[in-house]
Amino acid sequence: NCGTGGTTVLKAPQLVGASFFSVDALLYIIYSKSQDRFYVGETSDLNYRLELHNTHQFKGSYTKIASDWVFVLQYECSSRAEALNLERFTIR
């Protein structure tokens, strides 16, 4: 789906007996067709974070090289700690 604007959404498994699964954080991968590059990050607000990447609000960030970032993967995590751990694992 890279470059086509398609997004893959994966849901974390719910705990047995849990009555409600709240999304505290999301792991995401964005792709820039113009740079043919991927970026992995975490957030609790996907649309706002994508806007920040595409408008170069992160001055020292790797994503400032492009303005055409699109989501290619979103993964719901049960906590920010889980999202950060998965982000570090994915970047390796």
LUMMAR-481007 format. One record per residue: y, x, z of N, C-alpha, C in turn; residue in one letter; residue number from 0. Coordinates in pm, 1 decimal, m for minus. Each point is the difference from the previous one (the first is absolute). Layout:
<pts>
       n_yy       n_xx       n_zz      ca_yy      ca_xx      ca_zz       c_yy       c_xx       c_zz   res     n
          Y          X          Z          Y          X          Z          Y          X          Z     a   NUM
...
</pts>
This chain:
<pts>
       n_yy       n_xx       n_zz      ca_yy      ca_xx      ca_zz       c_yy       c_xx       c_zz   res     n
     m121.1       79.6        0.0      121.1      m79.6        0.0      127.1       83.6        0.0     n     0
      m11.2      129.5        2.9      117.6       86.1        6.8       90.3      m23.5     m119.5     c     1
      127.7      m20.8       28.5       98.0      m17.6     m104.1        5.0     m141.1      m56.3     g     2
      m92.8      m85.4       35.5        0.2     m135.6      m54.6       66.6      m98.4       94.6     t     3
       35.3       47.9      119.6       61.0      m88.9       96.9     m101.6      m74.4       83.1     g     4
     m129.3       18.8      m26.9     m104.6      m65.7       77.3       m9.9       61.9      138.3     g     5
      m35.5      m78.7       96.6      m11.6       48.1      137.0     m135.1      m40.5       55.5     t     6
      m63.1       92.6       68.8     m125.1      m28.9       67.7       29.2      m17.2      147.5     t     7
      m41.8     m109.8       57.5       20.1      m24.3      142.4     m135.1       m2.0       67.1     v     8
      m18.0       88.4       97.3     m123.7        4.5       76.7       29.8      m46.9      140.0     l     9
      m85.2      m82.3       55.3       19.2      m48.5      136.2      m95.5       70.5       93.4     k    10
       54.2       43.9      112.3      m84.4       62.9      101.4      m92.4     m105.0       58.3     a    11
     m121.6       38.4       36.1      m91.5      m98.4       59.1       53.5      m53.0      132.6     p    12
      m19.7     m127.0       23.2       42.9      m59.7      126.0     m103.9       26.8      106.9     q    13
       45.7       10.6      122.3      m91.0       18.3      111.8      m75.9     m129.2       25.5     l    14
     m125.6       11.4       32.4      m80.6     m117.4       31.3       58.4      m65.2      124.6     v    15
       22.0     m128.4       m6.6       54.7      m72.3      114.0      152.1       m3.7        2.1     g    16
       65.2       72.5      m89.0      146.4       m2.1       m2.8       44.9     m128.1      m67.8     a    17
       95.2      m66.0       59.7       45.0     m126.3      m57.1      116.7       18.9      m96.3     s    18
       68.7      115.5        7.1      115.3       22.1      m85.0       12.7      147.6      m29.2     f    19
       20.7       33.6     m126.2       16.3      139.3      m39.7      144.2       20.6      m42.2     f    20
       74.0       74.2       77.6      140.7       23.3      m28.9       16.4      135.1      m68.7     s    21
       86.3        5.4      m99.8       24.4      123.7      m72.6      117.1       71.8       64.6     v    22
      m32.1      108.8       69.2      103.6       82.1       62.4       46.5      109.8      m93.8     d    23
      m86.7       42.5      m89.0       33.2      109.0      m90.3      m86.9       m9.5     m124.4     a    24
       52.8       55.0     m106.3      m73.2        2.3     m125.9        4.3      140.9      m57.0     l    25
     m111.7       43.5      m50.5       m7.0      123.4      m77.1       25.7      m41.7     m144.2     l    26
       78.1       77.1      m72.9       25.5      m34.6     m139.4       m4.1      125.1      m86.9     y    27
      m32.3      m21.0     m125.2        9.8      105.1     m100.5       87.3      m55.5     m111.0     i    28
      102.7       77.1      m35.5       87.9      m38.1     m110.1      m16.7      102.4     m112.2     i    29
       34.2      m43.2     m120.3      m17.8       82.7     m119.4      125.8       m4.4      m84.6     y    30
       39.6      115.9      m52.7      111.4        9.3      m93.2      m55.0       36.2     m137.2     s    31
       16.2      m88.6      m95.1      m47.4       26.2     m136.6       81.7      112.9      m63.6     k    32
      130.8        3.1       25.0       84.4      102.4      m62.0      m36.3      140.6       47.3     s    33
      m46.9       12.2      122.7      m38.2      130.5       54.9     m151.2       21.3        3.0     q    34
      m75.7     m106.3      m24.3     m146.1        0.8        8.3      m43.9       57.6      135.3     d    35
       58.9      m54.3      106.9      m26.5       46.8      136.3      m26.8     m117.8       91.8     r    36
      m76.6       28.5      104.5      m28.8      m96.9      105.3       67.3       44.8      128.6     f    37
       25.7      m98.0       88.2       54.0       28.4      132.9      m70.8      m92.7       98.6     y    38
      m39.7       54.7      113.8      m68.1      m77.5      103.9       94.5      m13.1      118.9     v    39
       10.6     m120.6       55.4       85.6      m21.7      116.3      m50.0     m115.1       85.0     g    40
       73.4      m26.4      107.3      m31.5     m113.9       87.2      128.1      m70.3       36.4     e    41
      m11.1     m130.6       22.9      116.0      m81.2       34.5      m46.0     m132.4       58.2     t    42
       93.4      m75.6       52.6      m29.7     m137.4       40.2       68.5      m99.0      m94.9     s    43
       81.1       50.6      m94.2       72.1      m85.4      m94.2       m8.2       61.9     m139.9     d    44
      m97.0      m43.4      m77.4      m26.2       61.4     m130.1      116.1      m11.5      m97.9     l    45
       55.1     m118.3      m15.2      105.8      m18.1      m99.6      124.0       82.1       32.9     n    46
       37.6        2.2      126.4      116.5       78.2       41.2      m26.0      149.0      m22.6     y    47
     m119.5       46.2       34.7      m31.9      141.6      m16.4        2.5       40.7     m146.0     r    48
      m53.2      m84.9      m89.5        3.0       31.5     m142.6      143.6        7.7      m50.9     l    49
       83.7      m91.4       45.0      141.7        3.1      m37.7       64.3      131.7       44.4     e    50
      m31.1       44.9      121.8       54.7      126.7       49.1      m44.5      117.6      m85.9     l    51
     m126.3        1.0      m39.8      m48.6      108.2      m86.0       70.2       m2.0     m135.4     h    52
       13.2     m117.0      m59.5       57.6       m9.9     m134.4      151.1       18.7       m3.4     n    53
       65.7      m11.4      113.4      145.7       20.4        4.3       36.1      131.4       69.0     t    54
      m98.5       85.7       20.0       19.8      136.6       50.7       65.9        4.2      137.5     h    55
      m38.9      m91.5       87.4       55.2       m3.5      135.2      m58.0      109.3       90.1     q    56
     m113.3       55.3      m40.4      m60.4      110.1       74.6       44.0      129.1      m68.5     f    57
      111.6       55.9       42.9       65.3      111.2      m69.7      m89.1      122.2      m19.4     k    58
      m78.3       36.4      100.0      m84.7      118.1      m13.1     m139.9      m31.9      m46.4     g    59
      m22.9     m122.5      m42.4     m134.5      m46.1      m31.0      m45.7       39.1     m139.9     s    60
     m127.9       16.2      m10.9      m66.3       26.0     m127.8       26.8     m112.5      m99.3     y    61
       18.1     m122.2       46.7       13.6     m114.5      m90.4      136.0       m7.6      m68.1     t    62
       94.1       86.7       37.3      131.8       m3.6      m64.2       m5.4       44.0     m146.4     k    63
     m115.1       52.6      m44.3      m13.4       48.1     m137.5       m8.9     m112.7     m102.5     i    64
      m16.1     m124.2       46.7      m17.7     m111.8      m93.9       58.2     m128.4       58.2     a    65
       19.1      m97.5      m87.3       50.4     m131.8       40.9      m90.2     m112.4      m47.4     s    66
     m119.3       35.6      m44.1      m89.7     m101.1      m56.6     m130.7      m12.7       79.4     d    67
        6.8       20.0      130.2     m119.0       m9.1       85.4      m50.7     m143.6        4.7     w    68
     m131.2      m16.1      m11.0      m65.0     m131.0       11.6     m121.1       15.5       92.0     v    69
      m35.0     m107.9       67.7     m117.1        2.6       86.8     m127.3        0.8      m84.4     f    70
      m93.7       86.0       39.0     m132.3       m2.7      m61.9     m106.7      m31.9      104.2     v    71
       34.4       14.6      129.4      m93.7      m34.7      105.3       76.0      m33.2      127.7     l    72
      m46.0     m102.6       68.2       51.9      m37.4      132.2     m120.4      m25.7       88.6     q    73
        1.7       56.3      121.6     m112.6      m16.4       91.5       52.3      m40.5      136.8     y    74
      m41.1     m116.1       46.6       44.0      m51.0      129.9      m69.6       76.0      112.3     e    75
       77.2       47.8       95.6      m52.4       71.7      116.1       31.1      m79.1      126.5     c    76
      m78.8       21.6      103.3       20.1      m74.3      123.6      107.1       62.7       88.6     s    77
       40.5      124.6      m30.6      104.6       65.5       79.1       67.0      107.6      m83.8     s    78
      117.6       41.8       43.9       69.6      108.9      m68.3      m79.4      129.5       12.3     r    79
      m63.2       21.1      115.5      m81.1      120.8       20.3     m113.0        7.3     m102.8     a    80
      m64.3     m114.8      m24.8     m106.2       m3.0     m100.7       56.4       32.0     m138.6     e    81
      115.2      m58.0      m33.7       61.1       24.2     m130.7       37.1      147.1      m16.4     a    82
       56.4       61.4      103.7       37.1      140.9       m6.9     m123.3       88.6      m14.3     l    83
     m105.6      m33.3       70.5     m123.4       76.4       m9.6      m58.2       m8.9     m141.5     n    84
       m2.5     m119.9      m56.6      m49.9      m18.3     m135.5       89.7       71.1     m102.3     l    85
      131.2       m2.1       24.8       94.3       69.3      m89.9      m31.3      149.2       m0.4     e    86
      m14.6       58.8      117.7      m31.4      143.9        7.6     m133.7       30.4      m66.9     r    87
      m98.9      m84.5       20.4     m131.6       18.7      m60.8        8.3       m8.6     m151.8     f    88
       76.0      m95.9      m51.6       12.9      m21.5     m143.1       71.7      115.8      m68.6     t    89
       98.9       57.2       65.6       79.7      107.5      m58.3      m81.0      128.8      m11.1     i    90
      m96.4       20.0       87.1      m78.5      125.6       m3.8      m55.8       30.7     m131.9     r    91
</pts>
